[in-house]
Amino acid sequence: MKRLLIAISIASLFGSCSSPLSVAEKHFLNGEYQPAIHKYENIVSSDKYTKEKPEAYFKIAEAYRLSNRLVEALPYYKKAKDSGYENMDMYYYYAYGLELQGDYEKARKLFSRYAKEGDDRQLIRRAKDEIKQIDMVDSLSKVVDPFIEVTKCDAINTEASEYSPMFLKGDLIFASTRDTKDAVYHGTGEGYSSLYRYTFDKADSCNGTVTFFDSLINNPNFHEASATFNREGTYMIFAKSNSGHHKENYKEVDLYESRLEGGKWTEPTILNISSPQSWDACPALSTNGKTLYFASNRKGGYGGIDIYRSQLNTNGSWGKPRNMGPKINSRGNDMFPFVAPTGKMYFASDGHPGLGGLDLFEATRKNKKISIRNMGKPFNSSADDFGLVFLEKRFGAFTSNRIEGGGEAATDHIYFFSDKTPILKPVNYFLAGTAFSTKDTSRVLLAGVDVVLYTPEMELIEKVVSNKDGRYEFKTQLTMGDEYILTGDKEKYFKDSVYYTTADKEVDQDDVKDLPEKIVNWTLESEVELTKDFYDELVEEGEITLNNIFYDFDDYRIRPDAARELNKLVTLLKQHPNISIELGSHTDDRGSEKYNLKLSQKRAEAAVEYIVSRGIDPNRLEAKGYGELLPVEFNAETEEEHQLNRRTTIALLDDI
């Protein structure tokens, strides 16, 4: 598979650099695999270099493999073996190439040999995993979805590579190596990968128009691929390689961001979470744009490449990446994540049981447990299948280098899929819930709460009022996969705002098929919790503690859960424009007194900065860090007691 962004790596040294091999070896070690192949081919075609031929055959095979053209490497591995070249690892790679071609029987024999005689422990483990997977191929091959129609779109695909589709405002953004007029990437001999836009013909999805995406985003001497966008189409993250020169600070592939301003994309800047020494690629934003999924080979993973996620901080930066864990990540390569509006994650893996190469998988979370299933045929083949995305619930695209027409090797191309599964019983979805407040630890049901349903852009959908039992019910039908904002408002209470999504809430047809109704009305539940306005308490006490203002350890950035609590303070200040406050931050006593004082001041200033960003006059606010000087628990030992000391307080200042 020609995933060009993976191809930039420094090859290991093999053999000696004897004179006839020196020029070819230099190209090889610089990652210039295509020129290296030409030089090695000159050696094997000449009668002058009989002794060098076995190594040259092997190096040609390795050059093809390292540039993700393993099927093309197979005949050269065989020639290297037949000419007497000794290297056990080539048996593993030869077996893997046979598996990509669907020759499972021969592949299994060679994997078994490598598992017994190989030297590389990691490859031995992978060989054993591949044997287990091959033993499951028969059962996986029977998993065929008869209602999925797959089409290779000639309006998009060329003789070059096309891969990593993503939808943007109804158009398809994809990567391609089709343009070689400016520069040729010496790793493969193709052009550098750039981003392109495919605009659908409304009458025919495979009769659209391809245009160059953007000249500021695409650099002719770099690879760009795997773009992802927020819902509004005003923010993008994409993967970008270095130029291939190993003197650069950024050694491999990194994530970059750009914003649409005035109808033009801004100069891309590297993402704060991208690791300069790691391969970071395959970004995918969640539907609400607040979670970023991506693939990386950074240290601490479970295999070669793992899938990570990062949450968006309130200051616009991305939080520390978290590994998705062993349910998603395997000992192989797990990559190209995509989270559909239904909440299900789709990704590609060569470590989970599959038909060969990268297979497409669907991950579902239910009752806090993740289950994974191979998507079977026709999504998967013995070759690489990856990068699945949805435009709508029953239509999308993915990439495959599956072998067609009896050929021995294929390049990456984009395929569309349509789900023709018949809907047995239509379901209409509605939203209802309860409005309440909490006193001590008890729920108090609230009547007379104005509950309003909005779009994420705060466009009014419907307004209702809760009854004596705190119940409210909307009559507007919801759309599966969409997002909504719920607000609750009642006099002497802070207005509450709740994010609600119908992702992954679609009822299973098995649960409704036996119901008597021809069309089922299904009610989803949500809650609105209101907090009493604490103005009277603040006036009476002079100072109160805000609940749930938490920070990550040793950090002062405002987390999303803290922002929600600070929004209540913003509401208080807007409702009572005659008051000004001191916002105090307190730490526990772990760490030096000087350090805690400095950290608490930064936290207080960050909270004030957040409040100001919400439209409050900075002259009404004062940030004060107290460090560990004013504890609530003087002899704190437990984590709960330390948490009581790590608090945020507000105190009234003189009236304006």
C-alpha positions as CSV (number, residue, x, y, z in Angstrom):
1,M,0.0,0.0,0.0
2,K,1.4,3.4,-1.0
3,R,0.7,5.4,2.1
4,L,3.3,8.0,1.3
5,L,3.3,9.6,4.6
6,I,4.6,6.5,6.2
7,A,7.4,6.0,3.7
8,I,9.8,8.6,5.1
9,S,12.1,6.6,7.4
10,I,15.8,5.8,7.7
11,A,16.5,2.3,6.6
12,S,18.7,0.0,8.6
13,L,22.1,-0.8,7.3
14,F,22.4,-4.0,5.4
15,G,25.6,-5.5,4.2
16,S,28.7,-3.5,3.2
17,C,29.1,-0.4,1.0
18,S,31.4,-1.9,-1.6
19,S,32.3,0.3,-4.5
20,P,29.6,-0.9,-7.0
21,L,27.0,-0.5,-4.4
22,S,28.1,2.8,-2.8
23,V,25.9,5.1,-5.0
24,A,22.8,2.9,-4.7
25,E,23.5,2.5,-1.0
26,K,23.6,6.3,-0.5
27,H,20.2,6.7,-2.1
28,F,18.9,3.8,0.0
29,L,20.0,5.2,3.3
30,N,18.6,8.7,2.4
31,G,15.2,7.2,1.9
32,E,15.4,7.8,-1.9
33,Y,14.2,4.4,-2.7
34,Q,13.2,4.9,-6.3
35,P,16.7,6.1,-7.5
36,A,18.2,3.3,-5.3
37,I,16.0,0.7,-7.2
38,H,17.3,2.0,-10.5
39,K,20.9,1.8,-9.4
40,Y,20.5,-1.7,-8.0
41,E,18.8,-2.8,-11.2
42,N,21.8,-1.6,-13.2
43,I,24.0,-3.8,-11.0
44,V,21.8,-7.0,-11.4
45,S,21.5,-6.5,-15.1
46,S,25.3,-6.3,-15.6
47,D,27.7,-9.2,-15.8
48,K,30.4,-7.1,-14.1
49,Y,29.0,-7.4,-10.6
50,T,28.2,-11.1,-10.1
51,K,29.2,-11.0,-6.4
52,E,27.1,-8.0,-5.7
53,K,23.9,-9.3,-7.3
54,P,22.5,-11.2,-4.3
55,E,22.7,-8.1,-2.1
56,A,21.4,-5.9,-4.8
57,Y,18.3,-8.2,-5.3
58,F,17.7,-7.9,-1.5
59,K,18.1,-4.2,-1.5
60,I,15.6,-3.7,-4.4
61,A,13.1,-5.8,-2.4
62,E,13.7,-3.7,0.7
63,A,13.4,-0.5,-1.2
64,Y,10.0,-1.5,-2.5
65,R,9.0,-2.7,1.0
66,L,10.1,0.5,2.8
67,S,8.2,2.6,0.2
68,N,5.1,0.5,0.9
69,R,5.1,-1.5,-2.3
70,L,5.5,-4.9,-0.7
71,V,3.8,-6.9,-3.5
72,E,6.4,-5.5,-6.0
73,A,9.1,-6.6,-3.6
74,L,8.2,-10.3,-3.7
75,P,10.0,-11.4,-6.9
76,Y,13.2,-9.7,-5.7
77,Y,13.1,-11.4,-2.3
78,K,12.8,-14.7,-4.2
79,K,15.8,-13.8,-6.5
80,A,17.8,-12.8,-3.4
81,K,17.0,-16.2,-1.8
82,D,17.7,-18.2,-5.0
83,S,21.1,-16.4,-5.4
84,G,22.2,-17.4,-1.9
85,Y,21.5,-14.2,0.1
86,E,21.0,-15.0,3.7
87,N,18.5,-12.9,5.7
88,M,15.7,-14.5,7.8
89,D,13.6,-11.4,8.0
90,M,12.9,-11.5,4.3
91,Y,10.9,-14.7,4.9
92,Y,8.5,-12.8,7.2
93,Y,8.1,-9.9,4.6
94,Y,7.7,-12.4,1.8
95,A,5.0,-14.2,3.7
96,Y,3.2,-10.9,4.4
97,G,3.3,-10.0,0.7
98,L,1.8,-13.4,-0.1
99,E,-0.9,-12.7,2.4
100,L,-1.7,-9.4,0.7
101,Q,-2.1,-11.3,-2.5
102,G,-4.5,-13.8,-0.9
103,D,-2.1,-16.7,-1.0
104,Y,-2.8,-17.7,2.6
105,E,-1.5,-21.2,2.5
106,K,2.0,-20.3,1.4
107,A,2.0,-17.3,3.7
108,R,1.2,-19.5,6.7
109,K,4.0,-21.9,6.0
110,L,6.6,-19.0,5.8
111,F,5.2,-17.3,8.9
112,S,5.5,-20.7,10.7
113,R,9.1,-21.0,9.6
114,Y,10.0,-17.5,10.7
115,A,8.3,-18.1,14.1
116,K,10.6,-21.1,14.6
117,E,13.8,-19.8,13.0
118,G,13.6,-15.9,13.1
119,D,15.8,-13.6,15.0
120,D,13.7,-10.5,15.5
121,R,11.5,-11.0,18.6
122,Q,8.9,-8.4,17.5
123,L,8.6,-10.0,14.1
124,I,8.3,-13.5,15.7
125,R,5.4,-12.2,17.7
126,R,3.8,-10.7,14.6
127,A,4.4,-13.9,12.7
128,K,2.5,-15.9,15.3
129,D,-0.3,-13.3,15.2
130,E,-0.5,-13.6,11.4
131,I,-0.8,-17.4,11.7
132,K,-3.7,-17.0,14.1
133,Q,-5.3,-14.5,11.7
134,I,-4.8,-16.7,8.7
135,D,-6.6,-19.5,10.6
136,M,-9.6,-17.2,11.0
137,V,-9.7,-16.1,7.3
138,D,-12.2,-18.7,6.3
139,S,-14.7,-17.6,8.9
140,L,-14.0,-13.9,8.2
141,S,-14.4,-14.4,4.5
142,K,-18.0,-15.6,5.1
143,V,-18.9,-12.2,6.7
144,V,-20.3,-10.6,3.6
145,D,-22.8,-7.7,3.8
146,P,-25.1,-8.3,0.8
147,F,-26.6,-4.8,1.1
148,I,-23.3,-2.9,0.7
149,E,-22.5,-1.7,-2.8
150,V,-18.9,-0.6,-3.5
151,T,-18.0,1.5,-6.5
152,K,-14.5,2.6,-7.7
153,C,-15.0,6.2,-8.9
154,D,-13.2,6.9,-12.2
155,A,-13.9,10.6,-11.9
156,I,-11.6,10.7,-8.8
157,N,-9.0,8.0,-9.5
158,T,-6.0,8.1,-11.8
159,E,-2.9,5.9,-12.4
160,A,-1.4,7.7,-9.3
161,S,-2.3,7.1,-5.7
162,E,-5.6,8.5,-4.2
163,Y,-6.3,8.0,-0.5
164,S,-7.5,9.3,2.8
165,P,-10.9,10.8,1.9
166,M,-12.8,13.2,4.2
167,F,-16.0,15.1,3.6
168,L,-16.2,18.9,3.8
169,K,-19.5,20.7,3.3
170,G,-20.7,18.0,0.9
171,D,-17.5,17.8,-1.1
172,L,-14.8,15.1,-0.8
173,I,-11.2,16.1,0.2
174,F,-8.6,13.5,-0.6
175,A,-4.8,13.1,-1.1
176,S,-3.3,12.2,-4.4
177,T,0.2,11.9,-6.0
178,R,-1.0,12.7,-9.4
179,D,0.9,15.9,-10.0
180,T,4.6,15.4,-10.8
181,K,5.3,18.6,-12.8
182,D,6.8,20.4,-9.8
183,A,8.7,17.7,-8.0
184,V,9.1,13.9,-7.8
185,Y,9.3,12.2,-4.5
186,H,12.3,9.9,-4.7
187,G,10.9,7.5,-2.2
188,T,8.4,6.1,-4.8
189,G,9.0,7.9,-8.0
190,E,5.5,9.4,-7.9
191,G,4.6,13.0,-7.2
192,Y,4.4,14.5,-3.7
193,S,1.1,13.9,-2.1
194,S,-1.2,16.9,-2.1
195,L,-4.8,17.6,-1.1
196,Y,-7.6,17.8,-3.7
197,R,-11.3,18.6,-3.7
198,Y,-14.0,16.5,-5.4
199,T,-17.3,18.3,-6.0
200,F,-20.2,15.9,-6.6
201,D,-22.4,16.1,-9.6
202,K,-25.8,16.1,-7.9
203,A,-27.2,13.7,-10.5
204,D,-24.3,11.2,-10.3
205,S,-21.9,10.7,-7.4
206,C,-19.2,9.4,-9.7
207,N,-19.4,12.2,-12.3
208,G,-18.0,15.1,-10.3
209,T,-15.1,17.5,-10.7
210,V,-11.6,17.4,-9.1
211,T,-9.8,20.7,-8.3
212,F,-6.6,21.5,-6.4
213,F,-7.4,22.2,-2.8
214,D,-5.3,25.2,-1.8
215,S,-1.8,26.5,-2.8
216,L,-1.0,27.7,0.7
217,I,-1.8,24.3,2.3
218,N,-0.2,22.2,-0.5
219,N,3.6,22.6,-0.7
220,P,5.1,21.0,-3.9
221,N,8.1,19.6,-1.9
222,F,6.2,18.1,1.0
223,H,3.5,15.5,1.4
224,E,0.0,16.7,2.6
225,A,-2.7,14.2,3.4
226,S,-5.5,13.1,5.7
227,A,-7.3,16.4,6.2
228,T,-10.1,16.7,8.8
229,F,-12.5,19.6,9.4
230,N,-14.8,21.0,12.0
231,R,-18.5,21.0,11.3
232,E,-18.5,24.6,10.1
233,G,-15.6,24.0,7.7
234,T,-13.6,26.8,9.2
235,Y,-10.8,24.8,10.9
236,M,-8.7,22.0,9.5
237,I,-6.0,19.7,10.8
238,F,-3.9,17.6,8.3
239,A,-0.8,15.6,8.2
240,K,2.3,17.0,6.6
241,S,5.7,15.4,6.0
242,N,9.2,16.9,6.1
243,S,11.1,17.3,2.9
244,G,13.0,14.1,3.3
245,H,16.2,15.8,4.4
246,H,17.4,14.1,7.6
247,K,19.0,17.3,9.0
248,E,15.5,18.8,9.8
249,N,14.2,19.1,13.3
250,Y,11.0,17.4,12.4
251,K,12.0,13.9,11.4
252,E,8.9,12.4,10.0
253,V,5.2,13.4,9.7
254,D,3.4,15.9,11.9
255,L,0.0,17.4,12.4
256,Y,-0.7,20.9,11.2
257,E,-3.7,23.3,11.7
258,S,-5.1,26.1,9.6
259,R,-8.2,28.3,9.8
260,L,-10.5,29.7,7.1
261,E,-10.4,33.5,7.5
262,G,-11.8,35.9,4.9
263,G,-12.4,33.0,2.6
264,K,-8.7,31.9,2.6
265,W,-6.9,29.3,4.6
266,T,-4.2,30.7,6.9
267,E,-0.5,29.6,6.9
268,P,-0.4,26.1,8.5
269,T,1.2,25.8,12.0
270,I,2.3,22.7,13.7
271,L,-0.2,21.3,16.3
272,N,1.0,21.7,19.9
273,I,0.5,17.9,20.6
274,S,2.5,16.8,17.6
275,S,5.8,15.1,18.6
276,P,8.7,16.1,16.4
277,Q,10.5,12.8,16.8
278,S,7.4,10.6,16.1
279,W,5.1,9.8,13.2
280,D,1.8,11.6,13.8
281,A,-0.9,11.4,11.1
282,C,-4.4,10.3,10.3
283,P,-6.2,13.1,12.2
284,A,-10.0,13.0,12.6
285,L,-12.2,15.5,14.5
286,S,-15.3,14.5,16.3
287,T,-18.6,15.9,15.1
288,N,-18.6,18.7,17.7
289,G,-14.9,19.4,17.0
290,K,-13.9,19.0,20.6
291,T,-12.0,15.7,20.4
292,L,-9.2,14.9,18.0
293,Y,-8.3,11.3,17.1
294,F,-5.0,10.5,15.4
295,A,-2.4,7.8,14.8
296,S,1.1,7.9,16.2
297,N,4.1,5.7,16.7
298,R,5.2,7.7,19.8
299,K,6.7,5.8,22.8
300,G,4.3,4.0,25.2
301,G,2.0,2.4,22.6
302,Y,0.9,-1.2,22.2
303,G,2.3,-1.8,18.8
304,G,3.9,-0.1,15.8
305,I,1.2,2.6,15.3
306,D,-1.5,3.3,17.9
307,I,-4.6,5.5,17.9
308,Y,-4.7,8.4,20.4
309,R,-7.3,11.1,21.3
310,S,-7.0,14.6,22.7
311,Q,-9.6,16.9,24.1
312,L,-9.8,20.6,23.2
313,N,-8.9,23.0,26.0
314,T,-11.0,26.2,26.5
315,N,-8.0,28.3,25.4
316,G,-8.0,26.6,22.0
317,S,-5.0,24.3,22.6
318,W,-5.2,20.5,22.5
319,G,-4.8,18.6,25.7
320,K,-2.4,15.8,26.5
321,P,-3.0,12.8,24.0
322,R,-4.4,9.7,25.6
323,N,-3.8,6.2,24.1
324,M,-7.2,4.6,23.1
325,G,-6.1,1.4,24.9
326,P,-5.7,-2.3,24.1
327,K,-9.3,-2.9,22.9
328,I,-8.6,-0.6,20.0
329,N,-4.8,-0.8,19.6
330,S,-3.0,-4.1,18.9
331,R,0.6,-5.2,18.5
332,G,0.3,-4.2,14.8
333,N,-0.6,-0.9,13.2
334,D,-3.9,0.7,14.2
335,M,-4.6,3.9,12.3
336,F,-7.0,6.1,10.2
337,P,-9.7,6.6,12.9
338,F,-13.0,8.2,12.1
339,V,-15.9,8.7,14.6
340,A,-19.3,8.8,12.8
341,P,-22.2,10.9,14.0
342,T,-23.7,7.6,15.4
343,G,-20.7,7.6,17.9
344,K,-19.2,4.5,16.4
345,M,-15.5,4.5,15.6
346,Y,-14.1,3.2,12.4
347,F,-10.4,2.4,12.0
348,A,-7.9,0.3,10.0
349,S,-5.7,-2.3,11.6
350,D,-3.3,-5.1,10.5
351,G,-3.0,-6.3,14.1
352,H,-6.6,-7.5,14.7
353,P,-7.8,-10.6,12.9
354,G,-8.5,-9.7,9.3
355,L,-8.2,-10.8,5.6
356,G,-4.7,-9.5,5.1
357,G,-3.0,-6.1,5.3
358,L,-5.0,-3.3,6.8
359,D,-8.7,-4.2,7.4
360,L,-11.6,-1.9,8.3
361,F,-13.1,-2.3,11.8
362,E,-16.1,-0.9,13.6
363,A,-15.8,-0.1,17.4
364,T,-18.9,0.3,19.5
365,R,-19.1,1.4,23.1
366,K,-22.1,0.1,25.1
367,N,-22.4,0.1,28.9
368,K,-18.8,1.4,29.1
369,K,-17.5,-1.6,27.2
370,I,-15.9,-1.5,23.7
371,S,-16.6,-4.2,21.2
372,I,-14.8,-4.5,17.8
373,R,-15.9,-6.2,14.7
374,N,-14.2,-6.8,11.4
375,M,-16.5,-5.2,8.7
376,G,-16.0,-8.2,6.4
377,K,-16.5,-8.1,2.6
378,P,-16.9,-6.1,0.5
379,F,-15.3,-3.5,2.7
380,N,-12.2,-5.7,3.3
381,S,-10.0,-7.7,1.0
382,S,-6.7,-9.5,1.3
383,A,-5.0,-6.1,0.5
384,D,-5.0,-2.8,2.4
385,D,-8.4,-1.3,3.2
386,F,-8.4,1.9,5.3
387,G,-9.6,5.4,5.8
388,L,-13.4,4.9,5.9
389,V,-15.6,8.0,6.3
390,F,-19.3,8.7,6.1
391,L,-21.0,11.6,4.2
392,E,-24.3,10.5,5.5
393,K,-25.6,7.5,7.4
394,R,-25.8,5.2,4.4
395,F,-23.1,6.6,2.1
396,G,-19.4,7.1,2.4
397,A,-15.9,6.4,1.0
398,F,-12.8,4.5,1.9
399,T,-9.4,3.6,0.3
400,S,-8.1,0.3,-0.9
401,N,-5.3,-1.1,-3.0
402,R,-7.1,-4.3,-3.6
403,I,-6.0,-6.3,-6.7
404,E,-8.5,-6.0,-9.6
405,G,-8.6,-7.8,-12.9
406,G,-6.0,-10.4,-12.0
407,G,-3.1,-8.0,-11.6
408,E,-0.2,-8.6,-9.3
409,A,0.0,-5.2,-7.7
410,A,-2.3,-2.3,-7.2
411,T,-2.1,1.3,-6.0
412,D,-4.3,3.1,-3.6
413,H,-7.7,4.2,-4.9
414,I,-10.9,5.7,-3.4
415,Y,-14.1,3.7,-3.4
416,F,-17.6,4.8,-2.6
417,F,-20.0,2.6,-0.6
418,S,-23.8,2.7,-0.3
419,D,-25.7,0.9,2.3
420,K,-28.9,-0.5,0.7
421,T,-30.1,-2.4,3.9
422,P,-33.9,-2.2,4.0
423,I,-35.4,-0.4,6.9
424,L,-37.9,-2.8,8.4
425,K,-39.7,-0.3,10.6
426,P,-39.3,3.5,10.6
427,V,-38.6,5.1,14.0
428,N,-39.4,8.7,15.0
429,Y,-37.3,10.1,17.8
430,F,-38.3,12.6,20.4
431,L,-36.7,14.2,23.5
432,A,-38.1,14.4,27.0
433,G,-36.6,14.8,30.4
434,T,-36.6,16.2,33.9
435,A,-35.6,19.6,35.3
436,F,-34.3,19.6,38.9
437,S,-32.0,21.1,41.4
438,T,-29.9,19.5,44.1
439,K,-30.1,20.4,47.7
440,D,-27.5,18.8,49.8
441,T,-27.5,15.3,48.2
442,S,-31.3,15.2,47.3
443,R,-32.9,16.0,44.0
444,V,-35.6,18.7,44.0
445,L,-37.9,18.5,41.0
446,L,-38.5,21.9,39.5
447,A,-41.8,23.1,37.9
448,G,-42.0,26.1,35.7
449,V,-38.6,25.8,34.1
450,D,-38.3,27.2,30.6
451,V,-36.6,24.4,28.6
452,V,-35.5,25.4,25.2
453,L,-34.1,23.2,22.4
454,Y,-31.6,24.8,20.0
455,T,-29.3,23.8,17.2
456,P,-25.5,23.9,17.9
457,E,-25.6,27.3,16.3
458,M,-28.2,28.4,18.9
459,E,-31.1,28.6,16.4
460,L,-34.4,28.1,18.2
461,I,-36.1,24.7,17.6
462,E,-38.8,24.5,20.3
463,K,-39.6,25.9,23.8
464,V,-41.5,24.0,26.5
465,V,-42.2,24.5,30.3
466,S,-41.6,21.7,32.9
467,N,-44.7,20.5,34.8
468,K,-45.2,20.0,38.5
469,D,-43.1,16.8,38.4
470,G,-40.3,18.6,36.6
471,R,-41.1,16.8,33.3
472,Y,-40.8,18.4,29.9
473,E,-41.4,16.9,26.5
474,F,-40.6,18.2,23.0
475,K,-42.8,17.5,20.0
476,T,-40.1,18.2,17.4
477,Q,-38.7,15.1,15.8
478,L,-34.9,14.6,16.3
479,T,-32.5,13.6,13.6
480,M,-30.1,10.7,14.3
481,G,-26.5,11.7,14.5
482,D,-27.3,15.4,15.1
483,E,-26.3,17.6,18.0
484,Y,-28.5,19.9,20.1
485,I,-28.2,22.4,22.9
486,L,-30.7,22.3,25.8
487,T,-31.2,25.3,28.1
488,G,-33.1,25.6,31.3
489,D,-34.1,28.9,32.8
490,K,-36.0,29.8,36.0
491,E,-36.1,32.8,38.2
492,K,-33.5,32.8,41.1
493,Y,-31.6,30.0,39.4
494,F,-28.7,30.1,37.1
495,K,-29.5,29.3,33.5
496,D,-28.2,25.9,32.6
497,S,-26.9,24.8,29.2
498,V,-26.6,21.1,28.2
499,Y,-25.0,19.6,25.1
500,Y,-27.0,16.7,23.7
501,T,-26.3,14.3,20.9
502,T,-28.3,11.6,19.3
503,A,-25.0,9.8,18.3
504,D,-25.1,6.1,19.1
505,K,-28.7,6.4,20.4
506,E,-30.5,4.8,17.5
507,V,-32.7,1.9,18.6
508,D,-31.9,-1.5,17.3
509,Q,-34.5,-2.9,14.8
510,D,-34.7,-6.1,16.9
511,D,-36.1,-4.0,19.8
512,V,-39.0,-2.6,17.7
513,K,-39.8,-5.2,15.1
514,D,-42.4,-6.9,17.3
515,L,-44.2,-3.7,18.3
516,P,-47.7,-3.3,16.9
517,E,-47.1,0.2,15.5
518,K,-46.1,0.5,11.8
519,I,-44.2,3.6,12.7
520,V,-42.6,3.7,16.1
521,N,-42.3,6.8,18.2
522,W,-39.3,6.5,20.5
523,T,-38.5,8.9,23.4
524,L,-34.9,9.7,24.4
525,E,-34.2,11.1,27.8
526,S,-32.1,14.1,29.0
527,E,-31.9,16.1,32.2
528,V,-31.5,19.8,33.0
529,E,-30.0,20.6,36.4
530,L,-30.3,24.2,37.7
531,T,-28.2,25.7,40.4
532,K,-29.6,28.3,42.8
533,D,-28.3,31.9,42.3
534,F,-25.7,32.3,45.1
535,Y,-25.8,36.1,45.1
536,D,-27.6,36.3,48.5
537,E,-25.2,33.8,50.0
538,L,-22.2,35.8,48.7
539,V,-23.6,39.1,50.1
540,E,-24.3,37.4,53.5
541,E,-21.0,35.5,53.8
542,G,-18.7,37.8,51.9
543,E,-16.8,34.8,50.5
544,I,-17.9,31.4,49.2
545,T,-16.2,28.4,47.5
546,L,-17.0,27.5,44.0
547,N,-17.5,23.8,43.5
548,N,-16.0,21.7,40.7
549,I,-13.3,24.1,39.6
550,F,-10.6,21.5,39.0
551,Y,-7.3,21.6,37.2
552,D,-5.0,18.9,35.9
553,F,-2.1,18.2,38.2
554,D,0.6,20.8,38.0
555,D,-1.3,22.7,35.4
556,Y,-3.3,26.0,35.4
557,R,-5.2,25.8,32.1
558,I,-9.0,25.9,32.4
559,R,-10.6,22.5,31.8
560,P,-14.0,22.1,30.1
561,D,-15.6,21.0,33.4
562,A,-14.1,24.0,35.2
563,A,-15.3,26.3,32.4
564,R,-18.9,25.2,33.0
565,E,-18.7,26.2,36.6
566,L,-17.1,29.5,35.7
567,N,-19.9,30.2,33.3
568,K,-22.2,30.4,36.4
569,L,-20.0,33.1,37.7
570,V,-20.2,34.9,34.4
571,T,-24.0,34.7,34.7
572,L,-23.9,36.1,38.2
573,L,-21.8,39.0,37.2
574,K,-24.1,39.8,34.2
575,Q,-27.2,39.6,36.4
576,H,-25.7,41.8,39.1
577,P,-23.6,44.4,37.2
578,N,-23.1,46.5,40.4
579,I,-20.6,44.0,42.1
580,S,-16.9,43.2,41.6
581,I,-15.2,40.2,43.0
582,E,-11.8,38.7,43.9
583,L,-11.3,35.3,42.5
584,G,-8.9,33.3,44.8
585,S,-7.1,30.1,44.0
586,H,-5.8,27.8,46.7
587,T,-3.6,24.7,46.5
588,D,-2.8,21.8,48.8
589,D,0.5,21.7,50.7
590,R,2.3,19.3,48.4
591,G,5.2,21.0,46.7
592,S,7.2,24.0,47.9
593,E,5.4,27.1,49.4
594,K,7.0,29.3,46.7
595,Y,5.9,27.1,43.9
596,N,2.4,26.7,45.1
597,L,2.0,30.4,45.4
598,K,3.1,30.9,41.9
599,L,0.9,28.1,40.5
600,S,-2.2,29.4,42.4
601,Q,-1.6,32.9,41.0
602,K,-1.5,31.5,37.5
603,R,-4.7,29.5,38.1
604,A,-6.5,32.5,39.4
605,E,-5.3,34.6,36.4
606,A,-6.4,31.9,34.0
607,A,-9.9,31.9,35.6
608,V,-10.1,35.7,35.4
609,E,-8.9,35.6,31.8
610,Y,-11.7,33.1,30.9
611,I,-14.4,35.2,32.6
612,V,-13.2,38.3,30.7
613,S,-13.3,36.4,27.5
614,R,-17.0,35.9,28.1
615,G,-17.6,39.7,28.1
616,I,-17.1,40.7,31.7
617,D,-15.3,44.0,32.4
618,P,-11.8,43.2,33.7
619,N,-12.0,46.1,36.1
620,R,-14.6,44.1,38.1
621,L,-12.2,41.2,38.7
622,E,-9.1,40.6,40.7
623,A,-7.0,37.5,40.6
624,K,-5.3,36.4,43.9
625,G,-3.3,33.2,44.4
626,Y,-3.0,32.1,48.0
627,G,-1.0,28.9,47.5
628,E,-1.2,26.7,50.6
629,L,-1.5,29.6,53.0
630,L,-5.2,29.3,53.9
631,P,-6.1,25.6,54.1
632,V,-9.5,24.3,55.0
633,E,-8.0,21.0,56.4
634,F,-4.8,21.9,58.3
635,N,-3.7,18.2,58.6
636,A,-4.8,16.9,55.3
637,E,-3.7,13.3,54.6
638,T,-6.3,11.7,52.3
639,E,-6.9,12.7,48.7
640,E,-10.3,14.0,49.7
641,E,-8.9,16.3,52.3
642,H,-6.2,17.6,49.8
643,Q,-9.0,18.3,47.4
644,L,-10.9,20.4,49.9
645,N,-7.7,22.6,50.1
646,R,-7.4,22.8,46.3
647,R,-10.3,25.2,45.9
648,T,-11.4,28.4,44.1
649,T,-13.1,31.1,46.2
650,I,-14.9,34.3,45.3
651,A,-15.2,37.3,47.6
652,L,-17.0,40.6,47.2
653,L,-14.9,43.7,46.7
654,D,-16.1,47.2,47.1
655,D,-19.1,48.2,44.9
656,I,-18.2,50.0,41.7
